[in-house]
């Protein structure tokens, strides 16, 4: 009976890690035309409860480029939010639970999604509002930027894990586009990350 209970709880709390297909489309917010070559970066963090609170760490990063129709597809875990029962389970077992994915959509010359809702040139033009909407496949609309200062503010950073460069190798296209935009607006590139560019 105990073995059955342990197996049941294991499947109950790890079901969020099962694979899902995330897909969507990226278009220009003004022209409504597809944006080809935008990078969609998805990151997953995992979390567990501890006696002093919760701890999380970067689990994985996956990227892809949009095609000529602005469409993209990425496979990965669905994840689940940490609730009270899940927190107790992770505290007792020490097992990390995968959180839902987080998305970044970036193309040089555009507001990067979602980090730049605070830039005046991007406010009110972004769609959708909410990470869960991107996960559901809602079309992402990126407003174009012409002002150099706004483009500097909109420039994202690659994901990293302290002391471990392995995640950079999974973001080659993202790093390449960040460096391209940095050159375009007169900023220093990530010279130490150029070896990861794809």
C-alpha positions in Angstrom: 0.0 0.0 0.0 2.8 2.4 0.8 4.5 1.8 -2.5 1.3 2.5 -4.3 0.9 5.7 -2.4 4.4 6.9 -3.2 4.0 6.0 -6.9 0.6 7.8 -6.9 2.1 10.9 -5.3 5.1 10.9 -7.6 2.9 10.9 -10.7 0.5 13.4 -9.3 3.2 15.9 -8.6 5.3 15.4 -11.6 2.5 15.5 -14.2 3.4 19.1 -14.9 6.7 18.0 -16.3 5.0 16.0 -19.1 5.8 17.3 -22.6 3.6 19.8 -24.4 3.8 21.6 -27.7 3.8 25.4 -27.5 3.2 27.2 -30.8 2.3 30.6 -31.9 2.8 33.5 -34.3 4.7 36.8 -34.2 3.5 39.8 -36.2 4.3 43.5 -36.5 1.9 45.4 -34.2 1.4 48.2 -36.8 1.3 46.4 -40.2 0.0 43.1 -38.9 2.5 41.3 -41.2 4.4 38.2 -40.0 7.8 38.8 -38.6 10.3 36.3 -39.9 13.5 35.6 -37.9 12.3 36.7 -34.5 13.7 34.5 -31.7 11.3 32.9 -29.3 13.1 31.8 -26.1 11.4 29.6 -23.6 12.8 29.0 -20.1 11.7 26.7 -17.3 12.6 27.1 -13.7 12.1 24.4 -11.1 11.2 25.1 -7.5 11.0 23.3 -4.2 10.0 24.3 -0.7 12.6 24.6 2.1 12.1 25.3 5.8 13.0 28.9 5.2 10.9 29.5 2.0 11.2 28.3 -1.5 14.3 27.9 -3.8 14.3 27.9 -7.5 16.8 27.3 -10.3 17.0 27.5 -14.0 16.1 24.1 -15.4 16.2 24.5 -19.2 16.2 27.0 -22.1 15.0 26.3 -25.6 14.9 28.7 -28.6 13.6 28.8 -32.1 13.2 31.3 -34.9 10.0 32.3 -36.5 9.5 31.2 -40.1 8.4 33.3 -43.1 4.8 33.2 -41.7 5.9 34.4 -38.3 5.1 31.0 -36.8 7.1 29.0 -34.3 6.9 25.7 -32.4 8.7 24.5 -29.2 8.2 21.4 -27.2 8.8 21.2 -23.5 7.2 20.6 -20.1 3.9 22.2 -19.2 5.0 22.8 -15.6 2.8 23.6 -12.7 2.5 26.4 -10.1 3.7 25.8 -6.6 0.6 25.4 -4.4 0.3 24.5 -0.7 0.1 20.7 -1.3 2.9 20.8 -3.8 5.1 22.8 -1.4 4.6 20.3 1.3 5.4 17.4 -1.1 8.6 19.1 -2.2 9.6 20.0 1.3 9.2 16.4 2.4 10.8 14.8 -0.6 13.4 17.4 -1.8 12.1 16.9 -5.3 12.0 20.0 -7.5 8.7 20.8 -9.4 9.0 22.3 -12.9 7.2 25.7 -13.1 5.2 26.8 -16.2 7.4 28.2 -19.0 8.3 31.8 -19.5 8.6 33.3 -23.0 10.8 36.0 -24.5 10.2 37.2 -28.1 12.8 39.4 -29.6 13.7 40.9 -33.0 16.1 43.8 -33.5 14.2 47.0 -34.1 11.2 45.9 -32.1 10.1 46.0 -28.5 11.1 42.7 -26.9 8.2 40.8 -25.3 7.3 40.8 -22.4 10.0 42.7 -20.5 9.4 46.1 -22.1 5.8 46.9 -21.2 7.4 49.8 -19.3 8.8 51.6 -22.3 6.5 54.4 -23.4 6.9 53.5 -27.1 5.7 50.0 -26.3 2.9 50.7 -23.8 -0.6 49.8 -25.0 0.7 48.3 -28.3 1.7 44.9 -27.0 -0.5 41.9 -27.4 -1.0 39.6 -25.6 -0.6 40.7 -22.0 0.3 37.7 -20.0 2.8 34.8 -20.3 -0.1 32.3 -20.2 -1.5 33.7 -23.4 1.7 33.1 -25.3 1.7 29.5 -23.9 -1.8 29.1 -25.2 -0.7 30.2 -28.7 -2.1 33.7 -28.8 -0.4 35.8 -31.6 2.4 38.1 -30.2 2.3 41.6 -31.7 5.6 43.4 -31.5 5.7 47.2 -31.9 8.5 48.6 -34.0 11.1 51.0 -32.5 13.0 53.7 -34.3 14.3 55.7 -31.4 17.8 54.5 -30.4 17.2 55.1 -26.7 14.0 53.0 -26.7 15.9 50.2 -28.5 18.6 50.3 -25.8 15.9 50.0 -23.1 14.3 47.1 -25.0 17.4 45.0 -25.3 17.1 41.7 -23.4 19.8 39.6 -21.9 20.5 35.9 -22.4 19.6 33.4 -19.6 22.5 32.2 -17.6 23.2 29.8 -14.7 25.9 30.9 -12.3 29.2 29.2 -13.1 27.7 27.1 -15.9 27.9 28.3 -19.5 25.9 25.3 -20.8 22.7 27.4 -21.1 24.4 29.8 -23.5 24.9 27.1 -26.1 21.1 26.7 -26.1 20.6 30.4 -27.0 22.8 30.9 -30.0 20.3 32.6 -32.2 19.1 34.8 -29.2 22.7 35.8 -28.5 23.4 36.5 -32.2 20.3 38.8 -32.4 21.2 40.6 -29.1 24.7 41.3 -30.5 23.3 42.4 -33.8 21.0 44.9 -32.1 23.8 46.0 -29.8 26.0 46.9 -32.9 23.0 48.7 -34.6 22.5 51.0 -31.6 26.1 51.5 -30.7 26.4 49.3 -27.6 29.1 46.8 -26.8 28.4 43.2 -27.8 28.7 40.2 -25.6 32.1 39.4 -27.0 32.6 36.5 -24.5 29.5 34.9 -25.8 30.1 35.2 -29.6 31.3 31.6 -29.7 27.7 30.5 -28.9 26.2 32.4 -31.8 24.2 30.4 -34.4 
